[in-house]
Amino acid sequence: MPDQSRLPRHVAIIMDGNGRWARQQGNPRIIGHQAGVRSVQEVVKCARELGIKALTLYAFSTENWQRPGSEVENLMGLLQTYLESQLDKMLQNQVQLRTCGRIERLPPKVRQILERTMAKTAANDGLILNLALSYGSRDEILRATRHLALEAAQGRLQPEEITEELFGAQLDTSGLPDPDLMIRTGGEARLSNFLLWQLSYSELYFTRVLWPDFGREDFLAAIGDYQQRQRRFGRTGEQISDREQE
Ligand code: FPP
């Protein structure tokens, strides 16, 4: 088990590799997404049991709308079934559901169940499960910028009042700590428009394991790796060791 005193507070995951996993077995991509839901359940359970504060999962990007209509429909269906089947468990386990991204672009049925689940779990004080849906980081940053520009244009805000804190508070992740650890499965080493502002100082962990094969052991391995790292936030290694000894 990982060292409880140095757990990441917030873990963010790019769940990649569902399509390849299915193709390797000669199956359609959707079979990979279905298997991916099982990994979601396992990782959520593990994060909750460890006492991690927040888990952000990149479930659907702004770019994913360009996939074939049948795949988009299938993913929306899986999301809906997942939410319907997990509500009782979320309530029992104090999981609070949140989202980031433009959920108004999702089909009305999915949006409704998301909003209902968020309302019902809003008071839960265990794991915050943050689903990135119709999410793109550049889109999120632009929305925040437009909002602040409007405030300034209307005279309610002076440009010099725009600090990192004020800007961060306009993002969809407002109120969440920045991720300490970002995991990407599936072998690619890129960020794919995910939390570009929030990941500025995160530790990045890339694994070749395809998302449907990613389970408890892999999640614990990523956390173990994170715990070996020295986070310097621009300082020197000596400064950090001195601070740890204080
Ligand atoms: C990337 O794999 C994965 C996605 C675009 C969707 C992730 C969705 C799930 C895991 C299931 C639904 C989520 C929830 C929260 C219930 P890919 O299709 O790009 O894989 P590939 O790179 O191998 O083609």
Boltz pocket constraint, residues with backbone or C-beta under 6 A from the ligand:
constraints:
  - pocket:
      binder: B
      contacts: [[A, 15], [A, 16], [A, 17], [A, 18], [A, 19], [A, 20], [A, 21], [A, 29], [A, 33], [A, 34], [A, 36], [A, 37], [A, 40], [A, 57], [A, 58], [A, 59], [A, 60], [A, 64], [A, 75], [A, 78], [A, 79], [A, 82], [A, 131], [A, 186], [A, 211]]
      max_distance: 6.0
